[in-house]
């Protein structure tokens, strides 16, 4: 049973827009999928229906009956989705609620910090992955395989900047290649970048950040890959020496390992090997 206090529940309810029975912009299917993938629970099971059948009422029931750590984990996932949907917030009031919700989640999870999230992400073993099943042009695969081999060599030689740049370029190539194979799917995403006339921009004009957000919106990559992919994207921008100097950025082996793990997780997702 979770230890959420009434005032804490209210904070999440306000931020997630639960007053009308809804939760964020989840459909019944996407709501069920989130719980199944994140915590292995069926949110539409009878045990969560004692308050009613709406998504908001089932979530409130979930808060009451599930263990603290399970509640903390699902709320962390939802809060990350809220941040994804509202990258600049909507108001200063919502920004304060977001920070308060983060504090509550930290308490529920035993004050797990970002460093622990990194350790968990890095601990996942994706094996010796290949680009075999990735939906991209066959002629691109040997190019990426060559770069992956080179990036692994750079990682062994303790050359973190080289690893970062190689992984960033491969991630962008993978997502662009996937979009070119499925243009209608990518163009129809609500996150697809549009010009001043509301028309979706051609893929070569998309930034890596936009490819990441659309791939996540389409369910092609998981939430953890999206989160750390944006970190990789930020690191890759330091290919410009003056930007690196201005930010006083000094990558180390740990930074390189995170970037390599992001690439491996993305390849696994695109291969259909992450369930």
MARDRENFI-540502 format. One record per residue: residue number from 1; chain; x negated, z, y of N, C-alpha, C in turn. Coordinates in Angstrom, 3 decimals, always signed. Example, Ala and Ser with C-alpha at 12.3 -4.5 7.8 and 13.67 -1.06 7.14 Angstrom:
REM residues 2
  resi  chain      n_c1      n_c3      n_c2     ca_c1     ca_c3     ca_c2      c_c1      c_c3      c_c2
     1      A   -13.190    +7.800    -5.690   -12.300    +7.800    -4.500   -13.200    +7.800    -3.300
     2      A   -12.850    +7.080    -2.250   -13.670    +7.140    -1.060   -12.900    +7.870    +0.030
REM end
This chain:
REM residues 275
  resi  chain      n_c1      n_c3      n_c2     ca_c1     ca_c3     ca_c2      c_c1      c_c3      c_c2
     1      A    -0.853    +0.000    -1.200    +0.000    +0.000    +0.000    -0.883    +0.000    +1.242
     2      A    -0.593    -0.893    +2.186    -1.441    -1.001    +3.368    -1.196    +0.158    +4.327
     3      A    -2.096    +0.311    +5.278    -2.002    +1.410    +6.246    -1.696    +0.884    +7.643
     4      A    -1.062    -0.278    +7.722    -0.713    -0.835    +9.031    +0.269    +0.082    +9.754
     5      A    -0.062    +0.409   +10.984    +0.820    +1.233   +11.791    +1.851    +0.347   +12.490
     6      A    +2.932    +0.952   +12.946    +4.006    +0.192   +13.585    +3.498    -0.612   +14.767
     7      A    +2.673    -0.010   +15.609    +2.152    -0.700   +16.788    +1.226    -1.843   +16.380
     8      A    +0.519    -1.674   +15.258    -0.363    -2.719   +14.776    +0.441    -3.902   +14.240
     9      A    +1.510    -3.611   +13.513    +2.382    -4.677   +13.027    +2.951    -5.473   +14.193
    10      A    +3.325    -4.769   +15.239    +3.910    -5.424   +16.414    +2.918    -6.406   +17.048
    11      A    +1.657    -6.044   +17.024    +0.628    -6.903   +17.605    +0.561    -8.237   +16.860
    12      A    +0.561    -8.175   +15.528    +0.542    -9.401   +14.730    +1.846   -10.182   +14.870
    13      A    +2.961    -9.473   +14.906    +4.260   -10.126   +15.020    +4.356   -10.922   +16.319
    14      A    +3.877   -10.327   +17.406    +3.917   -11.016   +18.697    +3.008   -12.243   +18.702
    15      A    +1.807   -12.076   +18.172    +0.829   -13.168   +18.205    +1.261   -14.313   +17.285
    16      A    +1.850   -13.989   +16.143    +2.242   -15.010   +15.173    +3.653   -15.550   +15.408
    17      A    +4.334   -15.068   +16.446    +5.666   -15.577   +16.777    +6.696   -15.315   +15.694
    18      A    +6.777   -14.067   +15.215    +7.610   -13.738   +14.058    +9.037   -13.299   +14.415
    19      A    +9.383   -13.308   +15.680   +10.692   -12.778   +16.068   +11.853   -13.591   +15.499
    20      A   +11.665   -14.876   +15.293   +12.749   -15.719   +14.790   +12.699   -15.954   +13.295
    21      A   +11.859   -15.192   +12.605   +11.753   -15.370   +11.163   +10.628   -16.292   +10.744
    22      A   +10.043   -16.974   +11.733    +8.943   -17.881   +11.440    +7.610   -17.134   +11.465
    23      A    +6.549   -17.790   +10.973    +5.188   -17.283   +11.079    +4.301   -18.468   +11.449
    24      A    +3.768   -18.442   +12.661    +2.990   -19.574   +13.187    +3.783   -20.857   +12.983
    25      A    +3.128   -21.922   +12.484    +3.876   -23.163   +12.252    +3.960   -23.480   +10.762
    26      A    +3.894   -22.441    +9.924    +3.923   -22.637    +8.482    +5.268   -23.190    +8.017
    27      A    +5.200   -24.136    +7.082    +6.375   -24.524    +6.317    +6.433   -23.610    +5.101
    28      A    +7.509   -23.668    +4.337    +7.581   -22.865    +3.121    +6.433   -23.197    +2.174
    29      A    +6.124   -24.495    +2.058    +5.066   -24.923    +1.141    +3.685   -24.474    +1.606
    30      A    +3.397   -24.659    +2.898    +2.070   -24.284    +3.402    +1.897   -22.769    +3.416
    31      A    +2.999   -22.052    +3.628    +2.960   -20.585    +3.601    +2.614   -20.112    +2.188
    32      A    +3.280   -20.681    +1.201    +3.016   -20.314    -0.196    +1.587   -20.673    -0.587
    33      A    +1.116   -21.830    -0.129    -0.233   -22.274    -0.469    -1.281   -21.342    +0.104
    34      A    -1.082   -20.873    +1.333    -2.035   -19.959    +1.960    -2.204   -18.695    +1.122
    35      A    -1.105   -18.097    +0.707    -1.180   -16.863    -0.074    -1.787   -17.113    -1.445
    36      A    -1.424   -18.232    -2.034    -1.947   -18.545    -3.365    -3.455   -18.757    -3.328
    37      A    -3.937   -19.500    -2.338    -5.364   -19.813    -2.261    -6.188   -18.632    -1.752
    38      A    -5.638   -17.880    -0.814    -6.421   -16.821    -0.158    -6.475   -15.527    -0.957
    39      A    -5.334   -15.122    -1.521    -5.293   -13.824    -2.209    -4.682   -13.897    -3.604
    40      A    -4.370   -15.112    -4.071    -3.836   -15.266    -5.423    -2.462   -14.652    -5.622
    41      A    -1.638   -14.652    -4.568    -0.303   -14.053    -4.638    +0.780   -15.099    -4.401
    42      A    +1.938   -14.880    -5.028    +3.107   -15.731    -4.810    +4.011   -15.038    -3.807
    43      A    +3.933   -15.464    -2.561    +4.687   -14.798    -1.496    +6.192   -14.957    -1.692
    44      A    +6.613   -15.910    -2.529    +8.042   -16.109    -2.779    +8.510   -15.414    -4.061
    45      A    +7.686   -14.512    -4.559    +8.100   -13.688    -5.698    +9.170   -12.692    -5.239
    46      A    +9.976   -12.233    -6.182   +11.083   -11.326    -5.848   +10.608   -10.026    -5.198
    47      A    +9.399    -9.573    -5.530    +8.902    -8.296    -5.009    +8.737    -8.288    -3.501
    48      A    +8.718    -9.493    -2.883    +8.560    -9.566    -1.428    +9.864    -9.955    -0.720
    49      A   +10.974    -9.871    -1.424   +12.242   -10.347    -0.842   +13.165    -9.214    -0.395
    50      A   +12.717    -7.961    -0.491   +13.638    -6.849    -0.220   +14.021    -6.729    +1.252
    51      A   +13.260    -7.363    +2.154   +13.638    -7.347    +3.573   +14.476    -8.560    +3.953
    52      A   +14.471    -9.588    +3.105   +15.117   -10.853    +3.424   +14.236   -11.998    +2.962
    53      A   +14.677   -13.229    +3.201   +13.988   -14.383    +2.628   +13.168   -15.193    +3.622
    54      A   +13.224   -14.880    +4.907   +12.438   -15.661    +5.868   +10.949   -15.370    +5.681
    55      A   +10.127   -16.245    +6.227    +8.670   -16.062    +6.106    +8.240   -14.759    +6.773
    56      A    +8.803   -14.462    +7.940    +8.437   -13.229    +8.640    +8.822   -11.987    +7.836
    57      A   +10.011   -11.999    +7.238   +10.471   -10.835    +6.471    +9.660   -10.666    +5.192
    58      A    +9.263   -11.771    +4.583    +8.428   -11.678    +3.382    +7.027   -11.162    +3.744
    59      A    +6.516   -11.573    +4.895    +5.208   -11.080    +5.314    +5.268    -9.577    +5.588
    60      A    +6.339    -9.127    +6.214    +6.485    -7.687    +6.467    +6.551    -6.908    +5.144
    61      A    +7.247    -7.476    +4.163    +7.312    -6.829    +2.847    +5.936    -6.796    +2.189
    62      A    +5.194    -7.872    +2.358    +3.838    -7.960    +1.823    +2.976    -6.849    +2.403
    63      A    +3.109    -6.609    +3.702    +2.360    -5.537    +4.356    +2.671    -4.177    +3.723
    64      A    +3.911    -3.986    +3.322    +4.334    -2.676    +2.816    +3.856    -2.391    +1.399
    65      A    +3.780    -3.434    +0.557    +3.545    -3.165    -0.869    +2.133    -3.475    -1.350
    66      A    +1.392    -4.300    -0.606    +0.086    -4.713    -1.107    -1.038    -3.777    -0.658
    67      A    -2.153    -3.859    -1.364    -3.313    -3.034    -1.058    -3.895    -3.388    +0.306
    68      A    -4.572    -2.426    +0.882    -5.129    -2.577    +2.219    -6.033    -3.801    +2.321
    69      A    -6.940    -3.944    +1.357    -7.904    -5.043    +1.432    -7.234    -6.408    +1.325
    70      A    -6.170    -6.500    +0.526    -5.445    -7.766    +0.354    -4.718    -8.123    +1.646
    71      A    -4.086    -7.137    +2.257    -3.401    -7.361    +3.530    -4.412    -7.770    +4.603
    72      A    -5.548    -7.091    +4.629    -6.582    -7.424    +5.604    -7.076    -8.850    +5.451
    73      A    -7.245    -9.288    +4.211    -7.755   -10.636    +3.969    -6.766   -11.702    +4.412
    74      A    -5.484   -11.542    +4.082    -4.504   -12.558    +4.469    -4.319   -12.588    +5.984
    75      A    -4.374   -11.419    +6.624    -4.255   -11.388    +8.082    -5.461   -12.041    +8.748
    76      A    -6.639   -11.863    +8.147    -7.839   -12.509    +8.684    -7.712   -14.025    +8.628
    77      A    -7.160   -14.540    +7.526    -6.955   -15.979    +7.383    -5.954   -16.484    +8.418
    78      A    -4.863   -15.739    +8.599    -3.838   -16.148    +9.554    -4.354   -16.108   +10.989
    79      A    -5.149   -15.095   +11.280    -5.684   -14.979   +12.637    -6.646   -16.125   +12.932
    80      A    -7.414   -16.534   +11.928    -8.313   -17.667   +12.110    -7.513   -18.948   +12.341
    81      A    -6.390   -19.096   +11.645    -5.521   -20.262   +11.852    -4.925   -20.221   +13.257
    82      A    -4.512   -19.035   +13.721    -3.996   -18.912   +15.093    -5.059   -19.341   +16.100
    83      A    -6.289   -18.898   +15.884    -7.370   -19.268   +16.806    -7.611   -20.773   +16.778
    84      A    -7.510   -21.379   +15.594    -7.671   -22.819   +15.456    -6.586   -23.554   +16.232
    85      A    -5.367   -23.037   +16.210    -4.259   -23.682   +16.903    -4.279   -23.405   +18.401
    86      A    -4.971   -22.341   +18.801    -5.029   -21.951   +20.218    -6.477   -21.695   +20.620
    87      A    -7.341   -22.747   +20.604    -8.771   -22.532   +20.831    -9.108   -21.900   +22.176
    88      A    -8.248   -22.100   +23.171    -8.498   -21.513   +24.483    -7.490   -20.418   +24.809
    89      A    -6.787   -19.973   +23.751    -5.749   -18.985   +23.977    -4.587   -19.604   +24.738
    90      A    -3.625   -18.823   +25.075    -2.499   -19.298   +25.867    -2.373   -18.462   +27.137
    91      A    -2.730   -17.206   +27.025    -2.668   -16.308   +28.169    -3.654   -15.180   +27.931
    92      A    -3.966   -14.484   +29.011    -4.882   -13.350   +28.879    -4.270   -12.273   +27.985
    93      A    -2.925   -12.178   +27.994    -2.248   -11.207   +27.142    -2.483   -11.536   +25.667
    94      A    -2.397   -12.820   +25.319    -2.650   -13.213   +23.939    -4.106   -13.011   +23.551
    95      A    -5.015   -13.230   +24.498    -6.428   -12.990   +24.216    -6.670   -11.525   +23.872
    96      A    -5.998   -10.629   +24.591    -6.133    -9.199   +24.311    -5.547    -8.857   +22.942
    97      A    -4.419    -9.465   +22.620    -3.800    -9.232   +21.313    -4.707    -9.740   +20.194
    98      A    -5.336   -10.889   +20.440    -6.243   -11.458   +19.436    -7.386   -10.497   +19.142
    99      A    -7.982    -9.941   +20.191    -9.076    -8.994   +20.006    -8.600    -7.730   +19.296
   100      A    -7.396    -7.270   +19.659    -6.850    -6.075   +19.007    -6.596    -6.347   +17.528
   101      A    -6.063    -7.534   +17.214    -5.809    -7.888   +15.809    -7.113    -7.957   +15.027
   102      A    -8.156    -8.449   +15.652    -9.472    -8.482   +14.997    -9.940    -7.074   +14.651
   103      A    -9.731    -6.155   +15.567   -10.130    -4.760   +15.324    -9.337    -4.159   +14.160
   104      A    -8.042    -4.464   +14.109    -7.196    -3.937   +13.023    -7.663    -4.487   +11.683
   105      A    -7.952    -5.776   +11.648    -8.416    -6.407   +10.409    -9.734    -5.791    +9.960
   106      A   -10.628    -5.547   +10.910   -11.905    -4.922   +10.576   -11.693    -3.558    +9.930
   107      A   -10.706    -2.804   +10.443   -10.402    -1.504    +9.847    -9.861    -1.662    +8.428
   108      A    -8.946    -2.611    +8.247    -8.349    -2.825    +6.926    -9.378    -3.261    +5.894
   109      A   -10.347    -4.046    +6.344   -11.366    -4.555    +5.430   -12.587    -3.656    +5.350
   110      A   -12.480    -2.476    +5.921   -13.617    -1.566    +5.874   -14.700    -1.968    +6.849
   111      A   -14.263    -2.473    +8.007   -15.204    -2.866    +9.063   -16.179    -3.947    +8.608
   112      A   -15.678    -4.923    +7.851   -16.520    -6.058    +7.472   -16.846    -6.876    +8.713
   113      A   -18.104    -7.117    +8.935   -18.563    -7.847   +10.104   -18.901    -9.284    +9.739
   114      A   -19.235   -10.069   +10.785   -19.581   -11.466   +10.571   -20.744   -11.644    +9.619
   115      A   -21.697   -10.720    +9.644   -22.852   -10.811    +8.755   -22.415   -10.765    +7.295
   116      A   -21.426    -9.927    +6.993   -20.928    -9.828    +5.621   -20.170   -11.089    +5.224
   117      A   -19.459   -11.690    +6.172   -18.777   -12.946    +5.902   -19.791   -14.028    +5.555
   118      A   -20.906   -14.031    +6.256   -21.964   -14.996    +5.963   -22.521   -14.773    +4.558
   119      A   -22.750   -13.514    +4.205   -23.283   -13.213    +2.873   -22.328   -13.692    +1.787
   120      A   -21.040   -13.468    +2.004   -20.041   -13.905    +1.027   -20.047   -15.425    +0.907
   121      A   -20.120   -16.105    +2.028   -20.129   -17.574    +2.026   -21.383   -18.102    +1.337
   122      A   -22.526   -17.489    +1.642   -23.783   -17.937    +1.054   -23.874   -17.629    -0.438
   123      A   -23.108   -16.662    -0.897   -23.194   -16.264    -2.304   -22.494   -17.238    -3.246
   124      A   -21.689   -18.124    -2.724   -20.954   -19.065    -3.568   -21.895   -20.135    -4.123
   125      A   -21.762   -20.387    -5.402   -22.626   -21.350    -6.077   -21.856   -22.639    -6.349
   126      A   -22.291   -23.719    -5.722   -21.620   -25.007    -5.895   -22.365   -25.914    -6.878
   127      A   -23.408   -25.369    -7.488   -24.135   -26.135    -8.497   -24.891   -27.309    -7.906
   128      A   -25.259   -28.235    -8.771   -26.011   -29.421    -8.358   -25.016   -30.531    -8.039
   129      A   -24.536   -30.546    -6.800   -23.478   -31.470    -6.408   -24.001   -32.881    -6.155
   130      A   -23.119   -33.841    -6.294   -23.441   -35.233    -5.968   -22.312   -35.797    -5.118
   131      A   -22.518   -37.010    -4.610   -21.505   -37.666    -3.788   -20.614   -38.580    -4.628
   132      A   -20.716   -38.442    -5.972   -20.048   -39.371    -6.867   -18.563   -39.543    -6.633
   133      A   -17.831   -38.429    -6.439   -16.375   -38.516    -6.307   -15.895   -38.488    -4.853
   134      A   -16.824   -38.393    -3.919   -16.431   -38.337    -2.509   -15.849   -39.688    -2.095
   135      A   -14.674   -39.702    -1.459   -14.009   -40.959    -1.104   -14.635   -41.648    +0.117
   136      A   -15.830   -42.207    -0.075   -16.514   -42.930    +0.990   -17.034   -44.250    +0.438
   137      A   -17.505   -45.110    +1.306   -18.065   -46.402    +0.905   -19.221   -46.188    -0.081
   138      A   -19.203   -46.938    -1.158   -20.233   -46.783    -2.192   -21.631   -47.036    -1.642
   139      A   -21.751   -47.909    -0.643   -23.060   -48.217    -0.067   -23.617   -47.077    +0.768
   140      A   -22.731   -46.162    +1.182   -23.183   -45.029    +1.993   -23.761   -43.918    +1.116
   141      A   -23.312   -43.832    -0.118   -23.712   -42.724    -0.986   -25.218   -42.628    -1.213
   142      A   -25.938   -43.723    -1.520   -27.389   -43.581    -1.698   -28.113   -43.170    -0.428
   143      A   -27.563   -43.554    +0.720   -28.155   -43.139    +1.997   -28.041   -41.620    +2.144
   144      A   -26.852   -41.094    +1.847   -26.637   -39.652    +1.950   -27.438   -38.895    +0.899
   145      A   -27.535   -39.462    -0.298   -28.321   -38.817    -1.347   -29.781   -38.696    -0.947
   146      A   -30.310   -39.737    -0.299   -31.690   -39.686    +0.177   -31.877   -38.617    +1.232
   147      A   -30.903   -38.505    +2.127   -30.992   -37.483    +3.173   -30.861   -36.081    +2.592
   148      A   -30.001   -35.937    +1.585   -29.842   -34.625    +0.959   -31.142   -34.193    +0.286
   149      A   -31.799   -35.117    -0.388   -33.087   -34.811    -1.022   -34.105   -34.388    +0.027
   150      A   -34.120   -35.094    +1.142   -35.064   -34.775    +2.215   -34.738   -33.411    +2.844
   151      A   -33.450   -33.126    +3.019   -33.046   -31.841    +3.603   -33.451   -30.681    +2.699
   152      A   -33.298   -30.866    +1.385   -33.707   -29.814    +0.440   -35.210   -29.579    +0.510
   153      A   -35.975   -30.651    +0.688   -37.430   -30.515    +0.824   -37.785   -29.755    +2.088
   154      A   -37.075   -30.056    +3.169   -37.307   -29.358    +4.437   -36.979   -27.872    +4.310
   155      A   -35.939   -27.570    +3.529   -35.563   -26.171    +3.336   -36.664   -25.424    +2.595
   156      A   -37.257   -26.057    +1.586   -38.343   -25.422    +0.835   -39.597   -25.256    +1.684
   157      A   -39.781   -26.166    +2.633   -40.976   -26.138    +3.486   -40.794   -25.278    +4.730
   158      A   -39.646   -24.558    +4.800   -39.371   -23.694    +5.945   -39.382   -24.479    +7.257
   159      A   -38.603   -25.564    +7.278   -38.448   -26.385    +8.486   -36.980   -26.353    +8.901
   160      A   -36.528   -25.239    +9.466   -35.097   -25.048    +9.730   -34.458   -26.066   +10.658
   161      A   -35.153   -26.476   +11.729   -34.555   -27.449   +12.636   -34.269   -28.762   +11.915
   162      A   -35.192   -29.187   +11.076   -34.990   -30.429   +10.328   -33.787   -30.317    +9.403
   163      A   -33.640   -29.173    +8.743   -32.495   -28.959    +7.856   -31.189   -29.037    +8.643
   164      A   -31.154   -28.380    +9.793   -29.952   -28.353   +10.620   -29.548   -29.760   +11.037
   165      A   -30.512   -30.536   +11.529   -30.195   -31.875   +12.003   -29.752   -32.786   +10.863
   166      A   -30.414   -32.665    +9.713   -30.059   -33.489    +8.563   -28.662   -33.131    +8.050
   167      A   -28.387   -31.842    +7.936   -27.078   -31.417    +7.429   -25.961   -31.817    +8.390
   168      A   -26.216   -31.683    +9.680   -25.210   -32.081   +10.672   -24.901   -33.564   +10.602
   169      A   -25.929   -34.373   +10.456   -25.719   -35.822   +10.383   -24.990   -36.197    +9.098
   170      A   -25.324   -35.535    +7.988   -24.646   -35.841    +6.724   -23.181   -35.425    +6.763
   171      A   -22.897   -34.274    +7.361   -21.512   -33.823    +7.449   -20.683   -34.811    +8.262
   172      A   -21.231   -35.268    +9.371   -20.505   -36.236   +10.190   -20.313   -37.548    +9.432
   173      A   -21.352   -37.987    +8.704   -21.238   -39.202    +7.916   -20.186   -39.085    +6.831
   174      A   -20.135   -37.927    +6.179   -19.148   -37.695    +5.133   -17.725   -37.753    +5.681
   175      A   -17.492   -37.076    +6.801   -16.143   -37.017    +7.354   -15.720   -38.360    +7.956
   176      A   -16.644   -39.039    +8.607   -16.333   -40.374    +9.130   -16.042   -41.325    +7.975
   177      A   -16.888   -41.267    +6.943   -16.681   -42.134    +5.785   -15.350   -41.882    +5.112
   178      A   -14.956   -40.607    +5.022   -13.668   -40.253    +4.421   -12.515   -40.766    +5.278
   179      A   -12.670   -40.658    +6.609   -11.629   -41.142    +7.515   -11.470   -42.662    +7.419
   180      A   -12.576   -43.361    +7.292   -12.514   -44.822    +7.202   -11.816   -45.283    +5.930
   181      A   -11.873   -44.467    +4.880   -11.186   -44.786    +3.630    -9.702   -44.404    +3.677
   182      A    -9.349   -43.492    +4.579    -7.965   -43.025    +4.673    -7.519   -43.015    +6.137
   183      A    -7.587   -44.150    +6.819    -7.325   -44.166    +8.268    -5.935   -43.708    +8.658
   184      A    -4.921   -44.103    +7.879    -3.561   -43.711    +8.236    -3.386   -42.199    +8.187
   185      A    -3.958   -41.583    +7.163    -3.859   -40.133    +7.013    -4.505   -39.417    +8.184
   186      A    -5.714   -39.812    +8.548    -6.439   -39.158    +9.635    -5.771   -39.418   +10.986
   187      A    -5.253   -40.617   +11.185    -4.625   -40.939   +12.463    -3.317   -40.203   +12.681
   188      A    -2.674   -39.783   +11.590    -1.383   -39.120   +11.712    -1.492   -37.608   +11.901
   189      A    -2.692   -37.064   +11.795    -2.859   -35.622   +11.979    -2.515   -35.221   +13.411
   190      A    -1.908   -34.052   +13.552    -1.573   -33.558   +14.892    -2.822   -33.233   +15.703
   191      A    -3.965   -33.128   +15.026    -5.214   -32.789   +15.707    -6.035   -34.025   +16.084
   192      A    -5.558   -35.218   +15.728    -6.311   -36.435   +16.029    -6.479   -36.596   +17.537
   193      A    -7.700   -36.875   +18.017    -7.927   -37.014   +19.464    -7.253   -38.269   +20.008
   194      A    -6.641   -38.131   +21.169    -5.897   -39.244   +21.763    -6.421   -39.572   +23.156
   195      A    -6.221   -40.815   +23.576    -6.643   -41.225   +24.908    -5.572   -40.863   +25.927
   196      A    -5.762   -41.303   +27.161    -4.834   -40.929   +28.229    -3.440   -41.519   +28.032
   197      A    -3.322   -42.522   +27.160    -2.024   -43.131   +26.881    -1.364   -42.563   +25.629
   198      A    -1.984   -41.559   +25.049    -1.424   -40.942   +23.861    -1.719   -41.676   +22.576
   199      A    -2.636   -42.639   +22.638    -3.012   -43.413   +21.451    -4.229   -42.776   +20.786
   200      A    -4.212   -42.695   +19.455    -5.339   -42.094   +18.735    -6.595   -42.919   +18.976
   201      A    -7.685   -42.236   +19.297    -8.943   -42.919   +19.580    -9.544   -43.512   +18.298
   202      A   -10.313   -44.581   +18.424   -11.009   -45.149   +17.255   -11.975   -44.112   +16.679
   203      A   -12.177   -44.142   +15.370   -13.018   -43.143   +14.714   -14.431   -43.027   +15.315
   204      A   -15.082   -44.138   +15.709   -16.428   -43.985   +16.276   -16.478   -43.151   +17.556
   205      A   -15.310   -42.945   +18.189   -15.260   -42.158   +19.421   -14.957   -40.682   +19.144
   206      A   -14.694   -40.340   +17.891   -14.403   -38.947   +17.564   -15.691   -38.135   +17.530
   207      A   -15.600   -36.897   +17.967   -16.736   -35.984   +17.854   -16.722   -35.337   +16.475
   208      A   -17.830   -34.726   +16.095   -17.882   -34.019   +14.826   -16.859   -32.892   +14.808
   209      A   -16.700   -32.200   +15.942   -15.719   -31.112   +16.026   -14.317   -31.616   +15.711
   210      A   -13.985   -32.798   +16.203   -12.654   -33.363   +15.963   -12.469   -33.758   +14.500
   211      A   -13.516   -34.304   +13.887   -13.431   -34.634   +12.467   -13.211   -33.360   +11.639
   212      A   -13.907   -32.291   +12.002   -13.777   -31.025   +11.275   -12.352   -30.494   +11.376
   213      A   -11.802   -30.484   +12.598   -10.464   -29.937   +12.802    -9.398   -30.761   +12.086
   214      A    -9.540   -32.076   +12.117    -8.558   -32.934   +11.436    -8.668   -32.770    +9.924
   215      A    -9.897   -32.709    +9.404   -10.089   -32.535    +7.962    -9.468   -31.221    +7.494
   216      A    -9.584   -30.175    +8.299    -8.959   -28.904    +7.950    -7.447   -29.006    +8.035
   217      A    -6.941   -29.643    +9.073    -5.496   -29.795    +9.240    -4.883   -30.541    +8.063
   218      A    -5.632   -31.488    +7.504    -5.138   -32.279    +6.374    -5.357   -31.591    +5.029
   219      A    -6.040   -30.441    +5.052    -6.296   -29.717    +3.813    -7.458   -30.280    +3.015
   220      A    -8.270   -31.130    +3.641    -9.406   -31.748    +2.957   -10.549   -30.752    +2.810
   221      A   -10.730   -29.910    +3.809   -11.721   -28.839    +3.718   -11.022   -27.503    +3.891
   222      A   -11.625   -26.449    +3.345   -11.048   -25.112    +3.394   -11.377   -24.431    +4.724
   223      A   -10.733   -23.277    +4.922   -10.902   -22.531    +6.165   -12.340   -22.085    +6.371
   224      A   -13.008   -21.619    +5.298   -14.385   -21.163    +5.462   -15.310   -22.321    +5.828
   225      A   -15.057   -23.495    +5.237   -15.877   -24.662    +5.571   -15.667   -25.059    +7.029
   226      A   -14.416   -25.030    +7.487   -14.144   -25.359    +8.887   -14.893   -24.421    +9.832
   227      A   -14.793   -23.123    +9.527   -15.414   -22.124   +10.403   -16.921   -22.317   +10.499
   228      A   -17.579   -22.440    +9.348   -19.032   -22.560    +9.369   -19.488   -23.968    +9.733
   229      A   -18.614   -24.970    +9.553   -18.952   -26.326    +9.990   -19.079   -26.385   +11.505
   230      A   -18.216   -25.639   +12.194   -18.324   -25.599   +13.650   -19.632   -24.922   +14.074
   231      A   -20.075   -23.944   +13.308   -21.372   -23.317   +13.600   -22.490   -24.342   +13.403
   232      A   -22.419   -25.106   +12.320   -23.410   -26.151   +12.076   -23.402   -27.179   +13.203
   233      A   -22.214   -27.546   +13.630   -22.100   -28.508   +14.732   -22.782   -27.977   +15.988
   234      A   -22.551   -26.690   +16.285   -23.191   -26.086   +17.461   -24.711   -26.099   +17.322
   235      A   -25.209   -25.763   +16.133   -26.653   -25.755   +15.902   -27.234   -27.162   +16.073
   236      A   -26.515   -28.159   +15.559   -27.030   -29.526   +15.593   -27.193   -30.029   +17.020
   237      A   -26.385   -29.506   +17.937   -26.472   -29.933   +19.334   -27.820   -29.597   +19.959
   238      A   -28.559   -28.701   +19.307   -29.869   -28.337   +19.835   -30.933   -29.384   +19.505
   239      A   -30.499   -30.542   +19.040   -31.424   -31.656   +18.866   -31.984   -32.070   +20.224
   240      A   -31.278   -31.699   +21.292   -31.752   -31.949   +22.653   -32.660   -30.786   +23.066
   241      A   -33.955   -31.013   +23.276   -34.901   -29.927   +23.554   -34.517   -29.062   +24.751
   242      A   -33.983   -29.684   +25.802   -33.650   -28.905   +26.983   -32.469   -27.964   +26.711
   243      A   -31.532   -28.402   +25.850   -30.424   -27.527   +25.498   -30.914   -26.358   +24.659
   244      A   -31.841   -26.623   +23.777   -32.410   -25.540   +22.974   -33.153   -24.556   +23.870
   245      A   -33.899   -25.078   +24.830   -34.640   -24.213   +25.744   -33.687   -23.364   +26.581
   246      A   -32.613   -23.991   +27.094   -31.672   -23.278   +27.955   -30.951   -22.172   +27.198
   247      A   -30.711   -22.396   +25.893   -29.985   -21.416   +25.081   -30.900   -20.422   +24.387
   248      A   -32.211   -20.660   +24.508   -33.192   -19.794   +23.846   -32.895   -19.680   +22.355
   249      A   -32.653   -20.835   +21.730   -32.264   -20.900   +20.321   -33.498   -21.018   +19.445
   250      A   -33.628   -20.086   +18.498   -34.777   -20.083   +17.595   -34.286   -19.975   +16.147
   251      A   -33.961   -21.100   +15.523   -33.436   -21.050   +14.147   -34.484   -20.576   +13.155
   252      A   -34.009   -19.916   +12.098   -34.916   -19.466   +11.055   -34.403   -19.958    +9.704
   253      A   -35.004   -19.462    +8.647   -34.631   -19.912    +7.313   -33.176   -19.562    +6.985
   254      A   -32.718   -18.418    +7.468   -31.337   -18.009    +7.222   -30.367   -19.006    +7.864
   255      A   -30.669   -19.428    +9.079   -29.834   -20.427    +9.759   -29.768   -21.709    +8.944
   256      A   -30.919   -22.133    +8.437   -30.986   -23.359    +7.635   -30.178   -23.217    +6.349
   257      A   -30.224   -22.057    +5.731   -29.490   -21.833    +4.480   -27.982   -21.903    +4.716
   258      A   -27.524   -21.362    +5.831   -26.103   -21.455    +6.167   -25.687   -22.917    +6.303
   259      A   -26.496   -23.700    +7.005   -26.175   -25.104    +7.221   -26.155   -25.885    +5.907
   260      A   -27.096   -25.605    +5.035   -27.119   -26.276    +3.739   -25.892   -25.885    +2.914
   261      A   -25.508   -24.617    +2.995   -24.337   -24.156    +2.244   -23.059   -24.806    +2.776
   262      A   -22.981   -24.995    +4.091   -21.832   -25.686    +4.687   -21.715   -27.089    +4.099
   263      A   -22.835   -27.782    +4.029   -22.831   -29.139    +3.488   -22.405   -29.143    +2.021
   264      A   -22.940   -28.216    +1.236   -22.576   -28.145    -0.182   -21.080   -27.871    -0.348
   265      A   -20.549   -26.940    +0.450   -19.126   -26.604    +0.359   -18.267   -27.799    +0.755
   266      A   -18.704   -28.544    +1.773   -17.958   -29.732    +2.200   -17.947   -30.797    +1.121
   267      A   -19.105   -31.004    +0.479   -19.194   -31.988    -0.607   -18.281   -31.581    -1.755
   268      A   -18.291   -30.288    -2.092   -17.423   -29.794    -3.163   -15.957   -30.007    -2.817
   269      A   -15.590   -29.770    -1.569   -14.199   -29.972    -1.140   -13.812   -31.434    -1.235
   270      A   -14.682   -32.306    -0.758   -14.380   -33.744    -0.762   -14.386   -34.313    -2.182
   271      A   -15.144   -33.676    -3.064   -15.166   -34.085    -4.477   -13.937   -33.580    -5.237
   272      A   -13.171   -32.700    -4.588   -12.029   -32.115    -5.255   -12.405   -31.012    -6.213
   273      A   -13.580   -30.406    -6.003   -14.069   -29.378    -6.932   -13.785   -27.963    -6.450
   274      A   -13.161   -27.817    -5.279   -12.775   -26.493    -4.785   -11.276   -26.382    -4.862
   275      A   -10.789   -25.407    -5.610    -9.358   -25.212    -5.799    -8.833   -24.096    -4.908
REM end
